[in-house]
Amino acid sequence: MYDSNKHKRHSIRLKEYNYTREGLYFITICIKNRKCLLGEILEDKMQLNDIGKMIEKELLGVKVKFPKFNIDIYQIMPNHIHFILEILDKTDIAIGSIIRYFKGKVDTKSRIYWQRNYYEHVIRNEKEYYAICNYIINNPYNWKEDENYT
């Protein structure tokens, strides 16, 4: 049973920020308990298993369901995924709704359970964008040093 006095959850979201606003957002979603269920890293490259391939399909399907959103760049890792979500035009749909939709689709098809929340970071400028892209692309090379490595 949830007890608000014991379980002090605090939001990592920026107060007063409108998450329906055009822009770029760095997102990380982890598998519950960081179980490696999506494939494995072999010779510094991610090899997706069937579940990983299904997740890739659902992730890329976000832009079909939500045309004002785009998955700019992504990397599926053994126990988490990183991607840049782009809001292309003003919308009434917040990022949290997109993440809930995606997690729900994957859960329904695979019985993959995600961590309760997700990490997001508003990308504020070009320098940050390129640093995050570099991080995402090179994530398989750095797998053994990654905080999500198990």
Residue frames relative to the residue before (quaternion, step in Angstrom):
aa qw qx qy qz dx dy dz
M 1.0000 0.0000 0.0000 0.0000 0.00 0.00 0.00
Y 0.4388 -0.7050 0.4987 0.2485 3.57 -0.94 0.91
D 0.0575 -0.7772 0.6266 0.0002 3.55 -0.84 1.02
S 0.3715 -0.7729 0.4709 0.2071 3.59 -0.39 1.25
N 0.6112 0.5445 -0.3610 0.4468 3.61 1.15 -0.39
K 0.7031 0.4392 -0.2518 0.4994 3.58 1.15 -0.67
H 0.7777 0.3216 -0.1380 0.5222 3.52 0.89 -1.00
K 0.0442 -0.8232 0.5652 -0.0300 3.54 0.01 1.30
R 0.0210 -0.7916 0.6100 -0.0301 3.58 -0.08 1.28
H 0.0600 -0.7774 0.6243 0.0474 3.53 -0.94 0.85
S 0.4966 -0.6747 0.4689 0.2798 3.51 -1.05 0.78
I 0.3218 -0.7240 0.5744 0.2058 3.54 -1.12 0.72
R 0.4736 0.6819 -0.4305 0.3541 3.58 1.30 -0.04
L 0.5124 -0.6272 0.4882 0.3250 3.54 -1.16 0.63
K 0.4326 -0.6838 0.5198 0.2741 3.56 -0.81 0.97
E 0.8366 0.1961 -0.1709 0.4821 3.54 -1.10 0.79
Y 0.5463 0.6003 -0.4248 0.4008 3.64 1.19 0.12
N 0.3424 -0.7393 0.5498 0.1842 3.56 -0.98 0.89
Y 0.2038 -0.8247 0.5223 0.0742 3.58 -0.28 1.29
T 0.5578 0.5229 -0.4243 0.4852 3.57 1.19 0.60
R 0.4871 0.7072 -0.3829 0.3407 3.54 1.36 -0.06
E 0.5850 -0.5649 0.4446 0.3755 3.59 -1.11 0.69
G 0.4570 0.6776 -0.4963 0.2927 3.55 -1.03 0.74
L 0.5003 -0.6299 0.5160 0.2945 3.50 -1.41 -0.13
Y 0.0752 -0.8024 0.5915 -0.0243 3.54 -0.97 0.98
F 0.2906 -0.7376 0.5881 0.1604 3.55 -0.87 1.02
I 0.0647 -0.8151 0.5748 -0.0318 3.57 -0.68 1.18
T 0.0231 -0.7520 0.6581 0.0298 3.55 -1.14 0.74
I 0.0379 -0.7720 0.6345 -0.0060 3.55 -0.93 0.99
C 0.1829 -0.8042 0.5613 0.0697 3.57 -0.84 1.03
I 0.5095 -0.5965 0.5281 0.3251 3.51 -1.26 0.57
K 0.5860 -0.5868 0.4221 0.3662 3.58 -1.03 0.78
N 0.8410 0.0765 -0.1322 0.5190 3.53 -0.97 1.03
R 0.4690 -0.7253 0.3990 0.3078 3.57 1.28 0.43
K 0.2214 0.7814 -0.5440 0.2107 3.55 1.00 0.82
C 0.3890 -0.7149 0.5362 0.2239 3.57 -0.96 0.88
L 0.1215 0.8386 -0.5081 0.1542 3.56 0.06 1.35
L 0.6778 0.5536 -0.2737 0.3990 3.59 1.23 -0.32
G 0.7402 -0.2853 0.2038 0.5737 3.59 1.26 -0.11
E 0.3720 -0.7170 0.5358 0.2459 3.55 -1.24 -0.41
I 0.4593 -0.6435 0.5374 0.2937 3.52 -1.30 0.42
L 0.0373 0.7737 -0.6290 0.0655 3.56 -0.77 1.13
E 0.8389 -0.0543 -0.0183 0.5412 3.56 -0.74 1.13
D 0.6894 -0.5262 0.2482 0.4316 3.54 0.93 1.08
K 0.6438 0.4626 -0.3425 0.5042 3.61 1.17 0.50
M 0.4364 -0.6886 0.5151 0.2645 3.53 -1.03 0.80
Q 0.1335 -0.7608 0.6335 0.0457 3.53 -0.90 1.07
L 0.2606 -0.7962 0.5297 0.1324 3.56 -0.32 1.26
N 0.3067 -0.6918 0.6143 0.2236 3.53 -1.12 0.70
D 0.7612 -0.3673 0.2397 0.4777 3.62 -1.22 -0.11
I 0.6456 0.5021 -0.3262 0.4740 3.59 1.00 -0.77
G 0.6380 0.5278 -0.3204 0.4602 3.58 0.97 -0.83
K 0.6538 0.5060 -0.3077 0.4710 3.59 1.00 -0.81
M 0.6367 0.5134 -0.3255 0.4745 3.58 1.03 -0.75
I 0.6361 0.5199 -0.3221 0.4704 3.58 1.02 -0.81
E 0.6239 0.5315 -0.3343 0.4652 3.58 0.98 -0.80
K 0.6537 0.5124 -0.3093 0.4631 3.59 0.91 -0.90
E 0.6818 0.4782 -0.2911 0.4710 3.61 0.90 -0.89
L 0.6250 0.5342 -0.3401 0.4565 3.59 1.02 -0.75
L 0.6974 0.4513 -0.2712 0.4862 3.58 0.89 -0.92
G 0.6140 0.5619 -0.3354 0.4413 3.59 1.22 -0.44
V 0.4575 0.6879 -0.4481 0.3416 3.59 1.25 -0.23
K 0.6977 0.4810 -0.2897 0.4449 3.60 0.88 -0.89
V 0.5869 0.5392 -0.3769 0.4720 3.61 1.23 -0.32
K 0.6959 0.4630 -0.2573 0.4850 3.57 0.93 -0.95
F 0.7899 0.1696 -0.0572 0.5865 3.58 1.04 -0.85
P 0.2152 -0.8493 0.4669 0.1200 3.62 0.23 1.26
K 0.6519 0.5072 -0.3332 0.4547 3.62 1.15 -0.36
F 0.6643 0.4448 -0.2897 0.5261 3.57 1.34 0.10
N 0.0703 -0.7830 0.6173 0.0310 3.54 -1.17 0.65
I 0.3159 -0.6794 0.6194 0.2342 3.55 -1.17 0.64
D 0.2865 -0.8136 0.4885 0.1318 3.55 -0.24 1.33
I 0.7568 -0.1367 0.1440 0.6227 3.58 0.87 -1.01
Y 0.0022 0.8168 -0.5762 0.0295 3.59 -1.04 0.69
Q 0.0656 -0.7518 0.6521 0.0726 3.51 -1.38 0.30
I 0.1901 -0.7458 0.6293 0.1075 3.53 -0.80 1.04
M 0.1470 -0.7825 0.6037 0.0394 3.53 -0.85 1.07
P 0.7275 -0.4413 0.2682 0.4518 3.64 -1.17 0.18
N 0.8391 0.1136 -0.0426 0.5302 3.61 0.96 -0.74
H 0.7700 0.1969 -0.1692 0.5828 3.58 1.19 0.40
I 0.2328 -0.7457 0.5984 0.1780 3.54 -1.31 0.17
H 0.1722 -0.7375 0.6450 0.1025 3.52 -1.24 0.67
F 0.1850 0.7746 -0.6000 0.0762 3.55 -1.08 0.65
I 0.3533 -0.6675 0.6009 0.2618 3.49 -1.36 0.31
L 0.1774 -0.7691 0.6110 0.0604 3.50 -0.75 1.18
E 0.1353 -0.7977 0.5857 0.0475 3.54 -0.77 1.05
I 0.2056 -0.7177 0.6504 0.1402 3.54 -0.99 0.91
L 0.2999 -0.8177 0.4771 0.1171 3.52 -0.47 1.31
D 0.8017 0.0501 0.0384 0.5944 3.55 1.08 -0.74
K 0.6773 -0.4758 0.3603 0.4302 3.57 -1.22 0.45
T 0.0402 0.7960 -0.5980 0.0845 3.54 -0.94 0.96
D 0.4311 -0.6669 0.5342 0.2900 3.55 -1.28 0.26
I 0.5932 0.5721 -0.3507 0.4449 3.57 1.31 -0.11
A 0.2876 -0.7707 0.5494 0.1464 3.56 -0.75 1.09
I 0.6827 -0.4933 0.3595 0.4016 3.54 -1.27 0.46
G 0.6233 0.5652 -0.3393 0.4207 3.59 0.96 -0.83
S 0.6358 0.5243 -0.3264 0.4629 3.59 1.04 -0.70
I 0.6309 0.5234 -0.3256 0.4711 3.58 1.04 -0.76
I 0.6626 0.5016 -0.3010 0.4678 3.58 0.92 -0.93
R 0.6449 0.5118 -0.3239 0.4662 3.62 0.94 -0.84
Y 0.6347 0.5267 -0.3242 0.4633 3.58 0.97 -0.87
F 0.6775 0.5014 -0.2879 0.4546 3.57 0.83 -1.04
K 0.6734 0.4900 -0.3010 0.4646 3.60 0.81 -0.99
G 0.6560 0.5264 -0.3068 0.4455 3.58 0.95 -0.85
K 0.6422 0.5170 -0.3181 0.4682 3.59 0.98 -0.86
V 0.6734 0.4882 -0.2948 0.4704 3.57 0.89 -0.93
D 0.6555 0.5217 -0.3149 0.4462 3.58 0.89 -0.92
T 0.6519 0.5265 -0.3106 0.4486 3.58 0.94 -0.88
K 0.7428 0.4289 -0.2238 0.4627 3.58 0.95 -0.87
S 0.8436 0.2444 -0.0738 0.4724 3.59 0.99 -0.68
R 0.3426 -0.7342 0.5006 0.3049 3.57 1.18 -0.41
I 0.3246 0.6871 -0.5504 0.3458 3.54 1.06 0.85
Y 0.1589 -0.7801 0.5975 0.0958 3.55 -0.89 0.87
W 0.2948 -0.7722 0.5495 0.1219 3.51 -0.89 1.05
Q 0.5896 -0.4880 0.4801 0.4286 3.51 -1.31 0.24
R 0.6583 -0.5614 0.3393 0.3693 3.52 -1.13 0.68
N 0.8016 0.2267 -0.1042 0.5433 3.58 0.85 -0.86
Y 0.2728 -0.7168 0.6016 0.2232 3.55 -1.26 -0.38
Y 0.4309 -0.6643 0.5398 0.2858 3.55 -1.27 0.39
E 0.0555 0.7794 -0.6238 0.0149 3.56 -1.04 0.74
H 0.0814 -0.7705 0.6320 0.0160 3.48 -1.22 0.70
V 0.3660 -0.7084 0.5601 0.2249 3.56 -0.84 0.98
I 0.2863 -0.7499 0.5731 0.1650 3.59 -0.73 1.07
R 0.2259 -0.8528 0.4663 0.0658 3.54 -0.45 1.25
N 0.8213 0.0362 -0.0048 0.5693 3.59 1.12 -0.48
E 0.7245 -0.4602 0.3099 0.4090 3.55 -1.34 0.20
K 0.6287 0.5399 -0.3361 0.4476 3.60 0.98 -0.84
E 0.6586 0.4975 -0.2988 0.4790 3.59 0.96 -0.88
Y 0.6198 0.5579 -0.3307 0.4419 3.56 1.00 -0.88
Y 0.7123 0.4495 -0.2694 0.4669 3.61 0.77 -0.97
A 0.6208 0.5262 -0.3480 0.4655 3.61 1.05 -0.65
I 0.6690 0.4842 -0.2963 0.4798 3.60 0.97 -0.83
C 0.6163 0.5304 -0.3448 0.4690 3.61 0.99 -0.76
N 0.6453 0.5190 -0.3078 0.4685 3.57 0.96 -0.89
Y 0.6398 0.5241 -0.3146 0.4658 3.58 0.97 -0.87
I 0.6719 0.4994 -0.2973 0.4591 3.60 0.87 -0.97
I 0.6840 0.4989 -0.2876 0.4478 3.58 0.81 -1.03
N 0.7597 0.3941 -0.2016 0.4764 3.58 0.93 -0.90
N 0.3609 0.7690 -0.4737 0.2322 3.59 1.23 0.02
P 0.6578 0.5003 -0.3434 0.4462 3.68 0.86 -0.73
Y 0.6322 0.5377 -0.3311 0.4490 3.61 1.07 -0.71
N 0.7519 0.3809 -0.1808 0.5068 3.55 1.13 -0.74
W 0.2549 0.8341 -0.4682 0.1419 3.57 1.29 0.20
K 0.7052 0.4785 -0.2950 0.4321 3.61 0.77 -0.89
E 0.6918 0.4287 -0.2813 0.5084 3.59 1.20 -0.34
D 0.4873 0.6946 -0.4090 0.3360 3.59 1.30 -0.19
E 0.5363 -0.6362 0.4510 0.3230 3.59 -1.01 0.78
N 0.6818 0.4772 -0.2865 0.4747 3.60 1.19 -0.45
Y 0.4571 0.6846 -0.4500 0.3464 3.61 1.27 -0.02
T 0.0390 -0.7920 0.6090 0.0181 3.57 -0.95 0.87
